[in-house]
Amino acid sequence: MGKVLPYDLLHIAFYELSPFTGSVSGFRYRIEKSETEAFGDTPAEKRLKVWLYPEPYEFFKTPEEQKIYRFFPFSEEALTGIAEWLSGVSYEDGEFLGV
């Protein structure tokens, strides 16, 4: 099984401007900035949305039902958690394992 390390995911400032994609262990991933909407006294919140989807297709060509995602805080520290999560997931027989 492949391993993703935090330094593979670039600096947090990169995500202010652009999504990042990569692949490991038979699946691809996409990391992008996502913002919640402000509601009443609750301000909008930035976070990272991490998508997983099977190879070989790119994000926009993969059917939505084959994609899964998870949210992480928008911080440099969260990249370690993202790397650990991605390293613990595998894709076999059409299913994500360890999600």
N, C-alpha and C positions, 0 to 999 in steps of 0.2 A: 504494500500500500504506500502511496506517495505521501509526502509530508509538505505542508505549507508552513513557512516560517514568517514571523512578523515583518522582517525586512523585505520579504517578497512582495508585500502589499503596498509599498510606497508610503510616503509621509502623508499625514492627515490633510495637509493643505491641498494636495492633489485633488482630493474628492470635492473640494469647493467648486472646481471647474469642470471636472470630467469623471465619468464612470471608469472603472478598471475591470478588466476581464482576465481570466486565467483558466488553467485546467489542471486537474490532478486525479489520478485513480479512476479514469473512465467517465468523469463528468467535468463540466465546465462551471465556472462561477462568474458572477458579475456583482460588483460592489458599487453602490451609488449613494449620493446624499439624498435624503428624504426628509421632508419637513411636515410636521403635524400642523393642523390649522389652529389658530388661536380660537379659544372658545370662552366667552365671558371673561373672567379674571385670569384664566389660564393662558399664558403666552404660547406662541408657536415654539416648537422644539425641533432642533436639528438632530438627525440620527443617521446611521448607516443602514441601508437595506442590502442584505446579501442574498442573492438568488443562486440556486443550484439547478442545473438542468443537464440532461445527458448529452454526451458527444454524439455525433460529430457536428451538429448544426450550431450556428450562431444564435444568439439570444432571440432575435426577432423572427427567426425561421422555426424555432422550437414551439410546438403547441403549448398553450398555457397550462393544460392539465398535466404536463410533464415537468413543470417548474415548481419548486418550493422556495420559500424565503423565510428569513428571520431578521429581526431588527436588533441593532446594537447601538450603544451610545456613540455620539459623534465625538470621539476623542482618540488621541494617539494610543492610549492604554487599551482601548477596545480592539485595536488591531491584533493584539496578542490573543484575545478571546476568539476573534474571527479565525485566526490561523489555527488555533487549537480545534475549533469546531470543524473547519474544513478538513483538517488532518484526521479527524475521527470518523468521517463519513465515507462510505463507499457506495458504489452503484453496481448492483448485480441483478441480472434477470429482470430488468425494468423497474427495480425498486431501489430507493435510497435506504441504506442501512446505517444506524448510528446517529440518526437525526435527532 
